[in-house]
């Protein structure tokens, strides 16, 4: 008797799923509060994720704030700065990974900037000193940003030995990225990181007395 086609297809898929695992990472500060916008990179293992074509990601300027505060890029990706405010912005970076400078009129966008080197790129506004964003260009096989609960999940990792590193824009000066080695098997794995962070440089959104220019 011939085997049932559906059962045969399911059996054929089992080895593929058995070799994949899930990695759950939680990042917090020294007080135990969730650390949002931490960049978690994973290297190692016995496989690589699917490659993707270069992407173009926008960084908006709204209410004199860069949105998002942290964005992840791959080498070769483009960034476009958009001005949704009613005032002009003077966007600049002197970072070794990429330097640029644009004056952007209200409602306008700067030309795309190719981010061709790995590294963290701090970007400010020369008119509004409180404005800052961080472009994190990474060639790590797996990389993601923590959510409001300080949480990142990597799914379908091949079983193997990995090194996890965590970066955050508010890491205290002189503190390198936190690193940890971990073995990921065929069952979900989890790990936690506690970072020593400085005060958030961005204005409190609830502060109604913040000065406007």
C-alpha positions as CSV (number, residue, x, y, z in Angstrom):
1,X,0.0,0.0,0.0
2,X,1.3,3.4,-0.9
3,X,1.8,5.8,2.1
4,X,-0.7,8.7,2.5
5,X,0.7,11.7,0.6
6,X,-0.1,14.2,3.4
7,X,1.6,12.0,6.0
8,X,4.6,11.6,3.8
9,X,4.9,15.3,3.3
10,X,4.7,15.9,7.1
11,X,7.4,13.3,7.8
12,X,9.6,14.9,5.2
13,X,9.3,18.3,7.0
14,X,10.1,17.0,10.4
15,X,13.9,17.0,10.1
16,X,13.8,20.6,9.0
17,X,11.7,21.8,12.0
18,X,13.7,19.6,14.4
19,X,16.9,21.4,13.5
20,X,15.4,24.9,14.1
21,X,15.1,26.6,17.4
22,X,13.9,29.8,19.0
23,X,16.0,32.2,21.0
24,X,14.3,34.6,23.4
25,X,16.4,37.6,24.6
26,X,15.4,40.1,27.3
27,X,17.3,43.3,27.9
28,X,16.9,45.5,31.0
29,X,18.7,48.4,32.8
30,X,20.3,48.2,36.2
31,X,17.0,49.0,37.9
32,X,15.3,46.1,36.2
33,X,13.3,48.3,33.8
34,X,12.9,47.1,30.2
35,X,15.6,48.5,27.8
36,X,13.8,49.4,24.6
37,X,15.8,50.1,21.4
38,X,18.6,47.7,22.3
39,X,20.2,46.2,19.2
40,X,20.7,42.5,19.7
41,X,23.1,40.7,17.3
42,X,23.6,36.9,17.0
43,X,26.6,35.3,15.3
44,X,27.6,31.7,14.9
45,X,25.6,28.6,14.4
46,X,25.6,26.2,11.4
47,X,23.6,28.3,9.0
48,X,22.8,31.7,7.7
49,X,19.5,33.5,7.2
50,X,18.1,34.3,3.8
51,X,19.8,37.2,2.1
52,X,17.7,40.2,1.1
53,X,18.1,43.0,-1.4
54,X,19.2,46.5,-0.2
55,X,16.4,48.4,1.5
56,X,15.6,52.1,1.9
57,X,14.4,53.1,5.3
58,X,13.0,56.5,6.3
59,X,13.9,58.5,9.4
60,X,11.1,61.0,10.0
61,X,11.4,64.4,11.8
62,X,8.2,65.2,13.6
63,X,7.6,67.5,16.6
64,X,11.3,68.2,16.6
65,X,12.0,64.5,17.2
66,X,13.7,61.9,15.0
67,X,11.5,58.9,14.6
68,X,12.6,56.2,15.2
69,X,15.2,56.7,17.9
70,X,17.2,53.7,16.7
71,X,17.0,52.0,13.3
72,X,18.9,48.9,12.0
73,X,20.4,48.8,8.6
74,X,22.4,46.3,6.5
75,X,25.5,47.4,4.6
76,X,24.3,48.8,1.3
77,X,20.9,50.0,2.6
78,X,19.8,53.5,2.1
79,X,18.5,56.0,4.6
80,X,16.2,58.9,3.7
81,X,15.5,61.8,6.1
82,X,12.0,63.3,5.9
83,X,10.9,66.6,7.5
84,X,7.3,66.4,8.7
85,X,7.7,69.6,10.8
86,X,6.9,73.2,10.0
87,X,10.4,74.3,10.6
88,X,13.6,73.4,8.7
89,X,16.1,70.9,10.1
90,X,19.9,70.7,9.7
91,X,20.6,67.0,9.8
92,X,24.3,66.0,10.2
93,X,26.6,63.2,11.2
94,X,30.4,63.1,11.7
95,X,30.5,59.3,12.4
96,X,33.4,57.3,11.0
97,X,30.9,54.9,9.4
98,X,29.2,57.7,7.5
99,X,29.3,61.5,7.5
100,X,26.8,63.7,5.8
101,X,25.0,67.0,6.2
102,X,21.6,68.3,4.9
103,X,19.4,71.3,5.4
104,X,15.8,70.0,4.9
105,X,12.9,72.4,4.4
106,X,9.5,71.7,5.9
107,X,7.7,68.9,4.0
108,X,10.9,67.9,2.1
109,X,13.2,64.9,2.1
110,X,16.9,64.6,1.8
111,X,18.4,62.5,-1.0
112,X,19.1,58.8,-0.1
113,X,22.3,58.1,1.7
114,X,24.0,54.7,1.1
115,X,25.2,53.2,4.4
116,X,28.1,51.1,3.1
117,X,30.1,50.5,6.3
118,X,29.2,48.7,9.5
119,X,29.1,50.8,12.7
120,X,26.9,53.1,14.7
121,X,26.0,56.4,13.2
122,X,24.8,59.1,15.6
123,X,22.7,61.8,13.8
124,X,21.7,65.2,15.2
125,X,20.1,68.4,14.1
126,X,22.3,71.5,14.1
127,X,19.2,73.7,14.8
128,X,17.5,71.6,17.5
129,X,20.1,70.2,19.8
130,X,17.7,67.9,21.6
131,X,17.2,65.9,18.4
132,X,19.1,62.6,18.0
133,X,18.8,59.3,16.2
134,X,21.1,56.3,15.9
135,X,21.6,54.3,12.7
136,X,23.1,50.9,13.5
137,X,24.6,49.3,10.4
138,X,25.3,45.6,11.0
139,X,26.5,42.6,9.0
140,X,25.6,40.1,11.8
141,X,23.6,37.2,10.4
142,X,20.7,37.8,12.8
143,X,20.0,41.3,14.3
144,X,16.9,42.9,15.8
145,X,15.8,45.7,18.1
146,X,14.2,45.2,21.5
147,X,10.6,46.3,21.9
148,X,9.0,48.3,24.7
149,X,9.3,45.3,27.0
150,X,13.0,44.9,26.2
151,X,12.2,41.8,24.3
152,X,13.6,40.2,21.1
153,X,12.8,36.8,19.7
154,X,14.8,35.0,17.0
155,X,13.0,32.2,15.3
156,X,14.2,29.3,13.1
157,X,17.8,29.5,14.3
158,X,19.8,26.4,13.3
159,X,20.9,24.5,16.4
160,X,24.5,25.4,17.3
161,X,26.8,27.6,19.3
162,X,26.2,31.4,19.2
163,X,27.6,34.6,20.6
164,X,25.0,37.3,21.4
165,X,26.0,40.9,21.7
166,X,23.8,43.8,22.8
167,X,24.3,47.5,22.1
168,X,22.2,50.5,23.3
169,X,22.6,54.2,22.6
170,X,22.6,54.9,26.4
171,X,25.4,52.5,27.3
172,X,27.7,54.3,29.7
173,X,30.9,55.7,28.1
174,X,33.7,53.2,28.0
175,X,31.3,50.2,28.4
176,X,31.6,47.8,25.4
177,X,28.7,45.9,24.0
178,X,27.5,43.2,26.3
179,X,28.3,39.7,25.0
180,X,27.3,36.2,26.0
181,X,27.9,32.7,24.4
182,X,24.9,30.3,24.3
183,X,24.2,26.9,22.9
184,X,20.9,26.8,21.0
185,X,19.4,23.3,20.7
186,X,16.1,22.0,19.3
187,X,14.1,23.5,22.1
188,X,13.5,27.2,22.8
189,X,16.4,29.0,24.6
190,X,16.3,32.2,26.5
191,X,18.8,34.6,28.0
192,X,18.8,38.0,29.8
193,X,21.1,41.0,29.7
194,X,21.4,43.8,32.2
195,X,22.9,47.0,30.9
196,X,24.3,50.0,32.7
197,X,22.7,52.9,31.0
198,X,22.9,56.7,31.2
199,X,19.9,59.0,31.4
200,X,17.8,59.2,28.2
201,X,19.0,62.3,26.3
202,X,15.6,62.9,24.7
203,X,13.1,65.3,26.1
204,X,10.3,63.9,28.1
205,X,7.2,63.9,25.8
206,X,5.0,64.9,28.8
207,X,7.0,68.1,29.4
208,X,4.7,70.7,27.9
209,X,7.2,73.5,28.8
210,X,9.8,72.3,26.3
211,X,11.2,75.1,24.3
212,X,10.4,75.2,20.6
213,X,12.5,77.0,18.0
